[in-house]
Amino acid sequence: MGTIVCQICNGTIDHFEDEKVSVLYALCNHCDCKEEEVVEI
Ligand SMILES: [Zn+2]
């Protein structure tokens, strides 16, 4: 299972189906977070 994590506050945003365990970094809806650019790792 994959997990989407906020790259600013490290909060778990969502999960998605994946054969392997992986993490995507995105931004949650916190006002401090959504100003930053999204980076996929
Ligand atoms: Zn956040």
mmCIF file of the protein (N, C-alpha, C, O) and its ligand, coordinates in Angstrom:
data_MODEL
# 
_entry.id   MODEL 
# 
loop_
_entity.id 
_entity.type 
_entity.pdbx_number_of_molecules 
1 polymer     1 
2 non-polymer 1 
# 
_entity_poly.entity_id                      1 
_entity_poly.type                           'polypeptide(L)' 
_entity_poly.nstd_linkage                   no 
_entity_poly.nstd_monomer                   no 
_entity_poly.pdbx_seq_one_letter_code       MGTIVCQICNGTIDHFEDEKVSVLYALCNHCDCKEEEVVEI 
_entity_poly.pdbx_seq_one_letter_code_can   MGTIVCQICNGTIDHFEDEKVSVLYALCNHCDCKEEEVVEI 
_entity_poly.pdbx_strand_id                 A 
# 
loop_
_entity_poly_seq.entity_id 
_entity_poly_seq.num 
_entity_poly_seq.mon_id 
_entity_poly_seq.hetero 
1 1  MET n 
1 2  GLY n 
1 3  THR n 
1 4  ILE n 
1 5  VAL n 
1 6  CYS n 
1 7  GLN n 
1 8  ILE n 
1 9  CYS n 
1 10 ASN n 
1 11 GLY n 
1 12 THR n 
1 13 ILE n 
1 14 ASP n 
1 15 HIS n 
1 16 PHE n 
1 17 GLU n 
1 18 ASP n 
1 19 GLU n 
1 20 LYS n 
1 21 VAL n 
1 22 SER n 
1 23 VAL n 
1 24 LEU n 
1 25 TYR n 
1 26 ALA n 
1 27 LEU n 
1 28 CYS n 
1 29 ASN n 
1 30 HIS n 
1 31 CYS n 
1 32 ASP n 
1 33 CYS n 
1 34 LYS n 
1 35 GLU n 
1 36 GLU n 
1 37 GLU n 
1 38 VAL n 
1 39 VAL n 
1 40 GLU n 
1 41 ILE n 
# 
loop_
_struct_asym.id 
_struct_asym.entity_id 
A 1 
B 2 
# 
loop_
_chem_comp.id 
_chem_comp.type 
_chem_comp.mon_nstd_flag 
ALA 'L-peptide linking' y 
ASN 'L-peptide linking' y 
ASP 'L-peptide linking' y 
CYS 'L-peptide linking' y 
GLN 'L-peptide linking' y 
GLU 'L-peptide linking' y 
GLY 'peptide linking'   y 
HIS 'L-peptide linking' y 
ILE 'L-peptide linking' y 
LEU 'L-peptide linking' y 
LYS 'L-peptide linking' y 
MET 'L-peptide linking' y 
PHE 'L-peptide linking' y 
SER 'L-peptide linking' y 
THR 'L-peptide linking' y 
TYR 'L-peptide linking' y 
VAL 'L-peptide linking' y 
ZN  non-polymer         . 
# 
_pdbx_entity_nonpoly.entity_id   2 
_pdbx_entity_nonpoly.name        ? 
_pdbx_entity_nonpoly.comp_id     ZN 
# 
_pdbx_nonpoly_scheme.asym_id         B 
_pdbx_nonpoly_scheme.entity_id       2 
_pdbx_nonpoly_scheme.mon_id          ZN 
_pdbx_nonpoly_scheme.ndb_seq_num     1 
_pdbx_nonpoly_scheme.pdb_seq_num     101 
_pdbx_nonpoly_scheme.auth_seq_num    101 
_pdbx_nonpoly_scheme.pdb_mon_id      ZN 
_pdbx_nonpoly_scheme.auth_mon_id     ZN 
_pdbx_nonpoly_scheme.pdb_strand_id   A 
_pdbx_nonpoly_scheme.pdb_ins_code    . 
# 
loop_
_atom_site.group_PDB 
_atom_site.id 
_atom_site.type_symbol 
_atom_site.label_atom_id 
_atom_site.label_alt_id 
_atom_site.label_comp_id 
_atom_site.label_asym_id 
_atom_site.label_entity_id 
_atom_site.label_seq_id 
_atom_site.pdbx_PDB_ins_code 
_atom_site.Cartn_x 
_atom_site.Cartn_y 
_atom_site.Cartn_z 
_atom_site.occupancy 
_atom_site.B_iso_or_equiv 
_atom_site.pdbx_formal_charge 
_atom_site.auth_seq_id 
_atom_site.auth_comp_id 
_atom_site.auth_asym_id 
_atom_site.auth_atom_id 
_atom_site.pdbx_PDB_model_num 
ATOM   1   N  N  . MET A 1 1  ? 0.845  -1.206 0.000  1.00 0.00 ? 1   MET A N  1 
ATOM   2   C  CA . MET A 1 1  ? 0.000  0.000  0.000  1.00 0.00 ? 1   MET A CA 1 
ATOM   3   C  C  . MET A 1 1  ? 0.868  1.239  0.000  1.00 0.00 ? 1   MET A C  1 
ATOM   4   O  O  . MET A 1 1  ? 1.898  1.286  0.672  1.00 0.00 ? 1   MET A O  1 
ATOM   5   N  N  . GLY A 1 2  ? 0.457  2.225  -0.743 1.00 0.00 ? 2   GLY A N  1 
ATOM   6   C  CA . GLY A 1 2  ? 1.183  3.475  -0.775 1.00 0.00 ? 2   GLY A CA 1 
ATOM   7   C  C  . GLY A 1 2  ? 0.558  4.483  0.163  1.00 0.00 ? 2   GLY A C  1 
ATOM   8   O  O  . GLY A 1 2  ? -0.638 4.441  0.449  1.00 0.00 ? 2   GLY A O  1 
ATOM   9   N  N  . THR A 1 3  ? 1.374  5.366  0.624  1.00 0.00 ? 3   THR A N  1 
ATOM   10  C  CA . THR A 1 3  ? 0.901  6.400  1.530  1.00 0.00 ? 3   THR A CA 1 
ATOM   11  C  C  . THR A 1 3  ? 1.285  7.774  0.990  1.00 0.00 ? 3   THR A C  1 
ATOM   12  O  O  . THR A 1 3  ? 2.399  7.972  0.508  1.00 0.00 ? 3   THR A O  1 
ATOM   13  N  N  . ILE A 1 4  ? 0.373  8.697  1.075  1.00 0.00 ? 4   ILE A N  1 
ATOM   14  C  CA . ILE A 1 4  ? 0.673  10.084 0.713  1.00 0.00 ? 4   ILE A CA 1 
ATOM   15  C  C  . ILE A 1 4  ? 0.860  10.874 1.996  1.00 0.00 ? 4   ILE A C  1 
ATOM   16  O  O  . ILE A 1 4  ? -0.029 10.924 2.846  1.00 0.00 ? 4   ILE A O  1 
ATOM   17  N  N  . VAL A 1 5  ? 2.031  11.491 2.123  1.00 0.00 ? 5   VAL A N  1 
ATOM   18  C  CA . VAL A 1 5  ? 2.390  12.192 3.348  1.00 0.00 ? 5   VAL A CA 1 
ATOM   19  C  C  . VAL A 1 5  ? 2.631  13.670 3.040  1.00 0.00 ? 5   VAL A C  1 
ATOM   20  O  O  . VAL A 1 5  ? 3.202  14.014 2.005  1.00 0.00 ? 5   VAL A O  1 
ATOM   21  N  N  . CYS A 1 6  ? 2.199  14.518 3.929  1.00 0.00 ? 6   CYS A N  1 
ATOM   22  C  CA . CYS A 1 6  ? 2.481  15.942 3.770  1.00 0.00 ? 6   CYS A CA 1 
ATOM   23  C  C  . CYS A 1 6  ? 3.960  16.202 4.014  1.00 0.00 ? 6   CYS A C  1 
ATOM   24  O  O  . CYS A 1 6  ? 4.503  15.817 5.049  1.00 0.00 ? 6   CYS A O  1 
ATOM   25  N  N  . GLN A 1 7  ? 4.602  16.852 3.063  1.00 0.00 ? 7   GLN A N  1 
ATOM   26  C  CA . GLN A 1 7  ? 6.041  17.076 3.192  1.00 0.00 ? 7   GLN A CA 1 
ATOM   27  C  C  . GLN A 1 7  ? 6.353  18.196 4.173  1.00 0.00 ? 7   GLN A C  1 
ATOM   28  O  O  . GLN A 1 7  ? 7.511  18.373 4.551  1.00 0.00 ? 7   GLN A O  1 
ATOM   29  N  N  . ILE A 1 8  ? 5.371  18.939 4.583  1.00 0.00 ? 8   ILE A N  1 
ATOM   30  C  CA . ILE A 1 8  ? 5.614  20.041 5.520  1.00 0.00 ? 8   ILE A CA 1 
ATOM   31  C  C  . ILE A 1 8  ? 5.415  19.584 6.961  1.00 0.00 ? 8   ILE A C  1 
ATOM   32  O  O  . ILE A 1 8  ? 6.312  19.734 7.791  1.00 0.00 ? 8   ILE A O  1 
ATOM   33  N  N  . CYS A 1 9  ? 4.248  19.030 7.260  1.00 0.00 ? 9   CYS A N  1 
ATOM   34  C  CA . CYS A 1 9  ? 3.932  18.682 8.647  1.00 0.00 ? 9   CYS A CA 1 
ATOM   35  C  C  . CYS A 1 9  ? 4.005  17.175 8.898  1.00 0.00 ? 9   CYS A C  1 
ATOM   36  O  O  . CYS A 1 9  ? 3.767  16.718 10.015 1.00 0.00 ? 9   CYS A O  1 
ATOM   37  N  N  . ASN A 1 10 ? 4.341  16.391 7.838  1.00 0.00 ? 10  ASN A N  1 
ATOM   38  C  CA . ASN A 1 10 ? 4.506  14.949 7.970  1.00 0.00 ? 10  ASN A CA 1 
ATOM   39  C  C  . ASN A 1 10 ? 3.206  14.205 8.290  1.00 0.00 ? 10  ASN A C  1 
ATOM   40  O  O  . ASN A 1 10 ? 3.244  13.036 8.672  1.00 0.00 ? 10  ASN A O  1 
ATOM   41  N  N  . GLY A 1 11 ? 2.081  14.857 8.142  1.00 0.00 ? 11  GLY A N  1 
ATOM   42  C  CA . GLY A 1 11 ? 0.814  14.197 8.389  1.00 0.00 ? 11  GLY A CA 1 
ATOM   43  C  C  . GLY A 1 11 ? 0.420  13.295 7.234  1.00 0.00 ? 11  GLY A C  1 
ATOM   44  O  O  . GLY A 1 11 ? 0.690  13.604 6.073  1.00 0.00 ? 11  GLY A O  1 
ATOM   45  N  N  . THR A 1 12 ? -0.217 12.187 7.554  1.00 0.00 ? 12  THR A N  1 
ATOM   46  C  CA . THR A 1 12 ? -0.712 11.292 6.515  1.00 0.00 ? 12  THR A CA 1 
ATOM   47  C  C  . THR A 1 12 ? -1.948 11.903 5.865  1.00 0.00 ? 12  THR A C  1 
ATOM   48  O  O  . THR A 1 12 ? -2.927 12.225 6.538  1.00 0.00 ? 12  THR A O  1 
ATOM   49  N  N  . ILE A 1 13 ? -1.886 12.054 4.547  1.00 0.00 ? 13  ILE A N  1 
ATOM   50  C  CA . ILE A 1 13 ? -2.989 12.673 3.823  1.00 0.00 ? 13  ILE A CA 1 
ATOM   51  C  C  . ILE A 1 13 ? -3.946 11.613 3.305  1.00 0.00 ? 13  ILE A C  1 
ATOM   52  O  O  . ILE A 1 13 ? -5.161 11.731 3.457  1.00 0.00 ? 13  ILE A O  1 
ATOM   53  N  N  . ASP A 1 14 ? -3.378 10.561 2.682  1.00 0.00 ? 14  ASP A N  1 
ATOM   54  C  CA . ASP A 1 14 ? -4.234 9.572  2.031  1.00 0.00 ? 14  ASP A CA 1 
ATOM   55  C  C  . ASP A 1 14 ? -3.430 8.304  1.785  1.00 0.00 ? 14  ASP A C  1 
ATOM   56  O  O  . ASP A 1 14 ? -2.206 8.276  1.915  1.00 0.00 ? 14  ASP A O  1 
ATOM   57  N  N  . HIS A 1 15 ? -4.165 7.256  1.426  1.00 0.00 ? 15  HIS A N  1 
ATOM   58  C  CA . HIS A 1 15 ? -3.537 6.004  1.028  1.00 0.00 ? 15  HIS A CA 1 
ATOM   59  C  C  . HIS A 1 15 ? -3.979 5.665  -0.382 1.00 0.00 ? 15  HIS A C  1 
ATOM   60  O  O  . HIS A 1 15 ? -5.054 6.073  -0.822 1.00 0.00 ? 15  HIS A O  1 
ATOM   61  N  N  . PHE A 1 16 ? -3.137 4.909  -1.092 1.00 0.00 ? 16  PHE A N  1 
ATOM   62  C  CA . PHE A 1 16 ? -3.525 4.491  -2.435 1.00 0.00 ? 16  PHE A CA 1 
ATOM   63  C  C  . PHE A 1 16 ? -3.033 3.069  -2.683 1.00 0.00 ? 16  PHE A C  1 
ATOM   64  O  O  . PHE A 1 16 ? -2.098 2.595  -2.038 1.00 0.00 ? 16  PHE A O  1 
ATOM   65  N  N  . GLU A 1 17 ? -3.676 2.410  -3.621 1.00 0.00 ? 17  GLU A N  1 
ATOM   66  C  CA . GLU A 1 17 ? -3.319 1.032  -3.933 1.00 0.00 ? 17  GLU A CA 1 
ATOM   67  C  C  . GLU A 1 17 ? -1.981 0.984  -4.668 1.00 0.00 ? 17  GLU A C  1 
ATOM   68  O  O  . GLU A 1 17 ? -1.764 1.706  -5.642 1.00 0.00 ? 17  GLU A O  1 
ATOM   69  N  N  . ASP A 1 18 ? -1.093 0.121  -4.184 1.00 0.00 ? 18  ASP A N  1 
ATOM   70  C  CA . ASP A 1 18 ? 0.180  -0.085 -4.857 1.00 0.00 ? 18  ASP A CA 1 
ATOM   71  C  C  . ASP A 1 18 ? 0.688  -1.466 -4.484 1.00 0.00 ? 18  ASP A C  1 
ATOM   72  O  O  . ASP A 1 18 ? 0.470  -1.929 -3.364 1.00 0.00 ? 18  ASP A O  1 
ATOM   73  N  N  . GLU A 1 19 ? 1.370  -2.133 -5.421 1.00 0.00 ? 19  GLU A N  1 
ATOM   74  C  CA . GLU A 1 19 ? 1.882  -3.471 -5.139 1.00 0.00 ? 19  GLU A CA 1 
ATOM   75  C  C  . GLU A 1 19 ? 2.973  -3.432 -4.082 1.00 0.00 ? 19  GLU A C  1 
ATOM   76  O  O  . GLU A 1 19 ? 3.100  -4.351 -3.272 1.00 0.00 ? 19  GLU A O  1 
ATOM   77  N  N  . LYS A 1 20 ? 3.748  -2.378 -4.094 1.00 0.00 ? 20  LYS A N  1 
ATOM   78  C  CA . LYS A 1 20 ? 4.828  -2.258 -3.126 1.00 0.00 ? 20  LYS A CA 1 
ATOM   79  C  C  . LYS A 1 20 ? 4.535  -1.102 -2.166 1.00 0.00 ? 20  LYS A C  1 
ATOM   80  O  O  . LYS A 1 20 ? 3.694  -0.244 -2.436 1.00 0.00 ? 20  LYS A O  1 
ATOM   81  N  N  . VAL A 1 21 ? 5.238  -1.104 -1.062 1.00 0.00 ? 21  VAL A N  1 
ATOM   82  C  CA . VAL A 1 21 ? 5.095  -0.010 -0.111 1.00 0.00 ? 21  VAL A CA 1 
ATOM   83  C  C  . VAL A 1 21 ? 5.843  1.200  -0.641 1.00 0.00 ? 21  VAL A C  1 
ATOM   84  O  O  . VAL A 1 21 ? 7.032  1.113  -0.946 1.00 0.00 ? 21  VAL A O  1 
ATOM   85  N  N  . SER A 1 22 ? 5.164  2.307  -0.751 1.00 0.00 ? 22  SER A N  1 
ATOM   86  C  CA . SER A 1 22 ? 5.814  3.502  -1.250 1.00 0.00 ? 22  SER A CA 1 
ATOM   87  C  C  . SER A 1 22 ? 5.208  4.730  -0.587 1.00 0.00 ? 22  SER A C  1 
ATOM   88  O  O  . SER A 1 22 ? 4.111  4.680  -0.031 1.00 0.00 ? 22  SER A O  1 
ATOM   89  N  N  . VAL A 1 23 ? 5.932  5.814  -0.657 1.00 0.00 ? 23  VAL A N  1 
ATOM   90  C  CA . VAL A 1 23 ? 5.475  7.058  -0.053 1.00 0.00 ? 23  VAL A CA 1 
ATOM   91  C  C  . VAL A 1 23 ? 5.540  8.166  -1.093 1.00 0.00 ? 23  VAL A C  1 
ATOM   92  O  O  . VAL A 1 23 ? 6.565  8.359  -1.746 1.00 0.00 ? 23  VAL A O  1 
ATOM   93  N  N  . LEU A 1 24 ? 4.462  8.876  -1.238 1.00 0.00 ? 24  LEU A N  1 
ATOM   94  C  CA . LEU A 1 24 ? 4.450  10.077 -2.060 1.00 0.00 ? 24  LEU A CA 1 
ATOM   95  C  C  . LEU A 1 24 ? 4.340  11.283 -1.138 1.00 0.00 ? 24  LEU A C  1 
ATOM   96  O  O  . LEU A 1 24 ? 3.578  11.282 -0.171 1.00 0.00 ? 24  LEU A O  1 
ATOM   97  N  N  . TYR A 1 25 ? 5.110  12.299 -1.456 1.00 0.00 ? 25  TYR A N  1 
ATOM   98  C  CA . TYR A 1 25 ? 5.019  13.529 -0.665 1.00 0.00 ? 25  TYR A CA 1 
ATOM   99  C  C  . TYR A 1 25 ? 4.159  14.551 -1.387 1.00 0.00 ? 25  TYR A C  1 
ATOM   100 O  O  . TYR A 1 25 ? 4.356  14.815 -2.573 1.00 0.00 ? 25  TYR A O  1 
ATOM   101 N  N  . ALA A 1 26 ? 3.231  15.107 -0.687 1.00 0.00 ? 26  ALA A N  1 
ATOM   102 C  CA . ALA A 1 26 ? 2.331  16.111 -1.249 1.00 0.00 ? 26  ALA A CA 1 
ATOM   103 C  C  . ALA A 1 26 ? 2.074  17.142 -0.161 1.00 0.00 ? 26  ALA A C  1 
ATOM   104 O  O  . ALA A 1 26 ? 2.855  17.274 0.781  1.00 0.00 ? 26  ALA A O  1 
ATOM   105 N  N  . LEU A 1 27 ? 0.983  17.864 -0.298 1.00 0.00 ? 27  LEU A N  1 
ATOM   106 C  CA . LEU A 1 27 ? 0.661  18.885 0.682  1.00 0.00 ? 27  LEU A CA 1 
ATOM   107 C  C  . LEU A 1 27 ? -0.742 18.667 1.205  1.00 0.00 ? 27  LEU A C  1 
ATOM   108 O  O  . LEU A 1 27 ? -1.654 18.369 0.434  1.00 0.00 ? 27  LEU A O  1 
ATOM   109 N  N  . CYS A 1 28 ? -0.924 18.810 2.493  1.00 0.00 ? 28  CYS A N  1 
ATOM   110 C  CA . CYS A 1 28 ? -2.258 18.721 3.057  1.00 0.00 ? 28  CYS A CA 1 
ATOM   111 C  C  . CYS A 1 28 ? -2.940 20.089 2.950  1.00 0.00 ? 28  CYS A C  1 
ATOM   112 O  O  . CYS A 1 28 ? -2.410 20.998 2.310  1.00 0.00 ? 28  CYS A O  1 
ATOM   113 N  N  . ASN A 1 29 ? -4.072 20.231 3.553  1.00 0.00 ? 29  ASN A N  1 
ATOM   114 C  CA . ASN A 1 29 ? -4.853 21.457 3.402  1.00 0.00 ? 29  ASN A CA 1 
ATOM   115 C  C  . ASN A 1 29 ? -4.548 22.508 4.463  1.00 0.00 ? 29  ASN A C  1 
ATOM   116 O  O  . ASN A 1 29 ? -5.200 23.552 4.512  1.00 0.00 ? 29  ASN A O  1 
ATOM   117 N  N  . HIS A 1 30 ? -3.572 22.237 5.300  1.00 0.00 ? 30  HIS A N  1 
ATOM   118 C  CA . HIS A 1 30 ? -3.222 23.251 6.289  1.00 0.00 ? 30  HIS A CA 1 
ATOM   119 C  C  . HIS A 1 30 ? -2.699 24.510 5.600  1.00 0.00 ? 30  HIS A C  1 
ATOM   120 O  O  . HIS A 1 30 ? -2.016 24.428 4.579  1.00 0.00 ? 30  HIS A O  1 
ATOM   121 N  N  . CYS A 1 31 ? -3.017 25.648 6.153  1.00 0.00 ? 31  CYS A N  1 
ATOM   122 C  CA . CYS A 1 31 ? -2.631 26.893 5.503  1.00 0.00 ? 31  CYS A CA 1 
ATOM   123 C  C  . CYS A 1 31 ? -1.121 27.042 5.440  1.00 0.00 ? 31  CYS A C  1 
ATOM   124 O  O  . CYS A 1 31 ? -0.599 27.698 4.538  1.00 0.00 ? 31  CYS A O  1 
ATOM   125 N  N  . ASP A 1 32 ? -0.411 26.438 6.390  1.00 0.00 ? 32  ASP A N  1 
ATOM   126 C  CA . ASP A 1 32 ? 1.047  26.530 6.380  1.00 0.00 ? 32  ASP A CA 1 
ATOM   127 C  C  . ASP A 1 32 ? 1.664  25.631 5.328  1.00 0.00 ? 32  ASP A C  1 
ATOM   128 O  O  . ASP A 1 32 ? 2.831  25.795 4.972  1.00 0.00 ? 32  ASP A O  1 
ATOM   129 N  N  . CYS A 1 33 ? 0.892  24.687 4.831  1.00 0.00 ? 33  CYS A N  1 
ATOM   130 C  CA . CYS A 1 33 ? 1.445  23.662 3.948  1.00 0.00 ? 33  CYS A CA 1 
ATOM   131 C  C  . CYS A 1 33 ? 1.165  23.935 2.481  1.00 0.00 ? 33  CYS A C  1 
ATOM   132 O  O  . CYS A 1 33 ? 2.038  23.718 1.640  1.00 0.00 ? 33  CYS A O  1 
ATOM   133 N  N  . LYS A 1 34 ? -0.015 24.399 2.158  1.00 0.00 ? 34  LYS A N  1 
ATOM   134 C  CA . LYS A 1 34 ? -0.411 24.432 0.754  1.00 0.00 ? 34  LYS A CA 1 
ATOM   135 C  C  . LYS A 1 34 ? 0.263  25.532 -0.048 1.00 0.00 ? 34  LYS A C  1 
ATOM   136 O  O  . LYS A 1 34 ? 0.061  25.632 -1.258 1.00 0.00 ? 34  LYS A O  1 
ATOM   137 N  N  . GLU A 1 35 ? 1.064  26.361 0.618  1.00 0.00 ? 35  GLU A N  1 
ATOM   138 C  CA . GLU A 1 35 ? 1.799  27.382 -0.112 1.00 0.00 ? 35  GLU A CA 1 
ATOM   139 C  C  . GLU A 1 35 ? 3.004  26.800 -0.839 1.00 0.00 ? 35  GLU A C  1 
ATOM   140 O  O  . GLU A 1 35 ? 3.464  27.350 -1.839 1.00 0.00 ? 35  GLU A O  1 
ATOM   141 N  N  . GLU A 1 36 ? 3.514  25.670 -0.321 1.00 0.00 ? 36  GLU A N  1 
ATOM   142 C  CA . GLU A 1 36 ? 4.753  25.116 -0.848 1.00 0.00 ? 36  GLU A CA 1 
ATOM   143 C  C  . GLU A 1 36 ? 4.502  24.333 -2.129 1.00 0.00 ? 36  GLU A C  1 
ATOM   144 O  O  . GLU A 1 36 ? 3.372  23.951 -2.434 1.00 0.00 ? 36  GLU A O  1 
ATOM   145 N  N  . GLU A 1 37 ? 5.579  24.103 -2.872 1.00 0.00 ? 37  GLU A N  1 
ATOM   146 C  CA . GLU A 1 37 ? 5.462  23.345 -4.105 1.00 0.00 ? 37  GLU A CA 1 
ATOM   147 C  C  . GLU A 1 37 ? 5.423  21.855 -3.807 1.00 0.00 ? 37  GLU A C  1 
ATOM   148 O  O  . GLU A 1 37 ? 6.029  21.381 -2.846 1.00 0.00 ? 37  GLU A O  1 
ATOM   149 N  N  . VAL A 1 38 ? 4.703  21.130 -4.644 1.00 0.00 ? 38  VAL A N  1 
ATOM   150 C  CA . VAL A 1 38 ? 4.602  19.683 -4.485 1.00 0.00 ? 38  VAL A CA 1 
ATOM   151 C  C  . VAL A 1 38 ? 5.823  19.023 -5.107 1.00 0.00 ? 38  VAL A C  1 
ATOM   152 O  O  . VAL A 1 38 ? 6.213  19.337 -6.232 1.00 0.00 ? 38  VAL A O  1 
ATOM   153 N  N  . VAL A 1 39 ? 6.411  18.111 -4.362 1.00 0.00 ? 39  VAL A N  1 
ATOM   154 C  CA . VAL A 1 39 ? 7.561  17.358 -4.860 1.00 0.00 ? 39  VAL A CA 1 
ATOM   155 C  C  . VAL A 1 39 ? 7.255  15.876 -4.727 1.00 0.00 ? 39  VAL A C  1 
ATOM   156 O  O  . VAL A 1 39 ? 6.865  15.408 -3.657 1.00 0.00 ? 39  VAL A O  1 
ATOM   157 N  N  . GLU A 1 40 ? 7.431  15.147 -5.809 1.00 0.00 ? 40  GLU A N  1 
ATOM   158 C  CA . GLU A 1 40 ? 7.219  13.709 -5.781 1.00 0.00 ? 40  GLU A CA 1 
ATOM   159 C  C  . GLU A 1 40 ? 8.545  13.004 -5.623 1.00 0.00 ? 40  GLU A C  1 
ATOM   160 O  O  . GLU A 1 40 ? 9.480  13.255 -6.383 1.00 0.00 ? 40  GLU A O  1 
ATOM   161 N  N  . ILE A 1 41 ? 8.635  12.120 -4.639 1.00 0.00 ? 41  ILE A N  1 
ATOM   162 C  CA . ILE A 1 41 ? 9.879  11.384 -4.417 1.00 0.00 ? 41  ILE A CA 1 
ATOM   163 C  C  . ILE A 1 41 ? 9.643  9.910  -4.696 1.00 0.00 ? 41  ILE A C  1 
ATOM   164 O  O  . ILE A 1 41 ? 10.564 9.102  -4.570 1.00 0.00 ? 41  ILE A O  1 
HETATM 165 ZN ZN . ZN  B 2 .  ? 0.680  19.617 6.203  1.00 0.00 2 101 ZN  A ZN 1 
# 
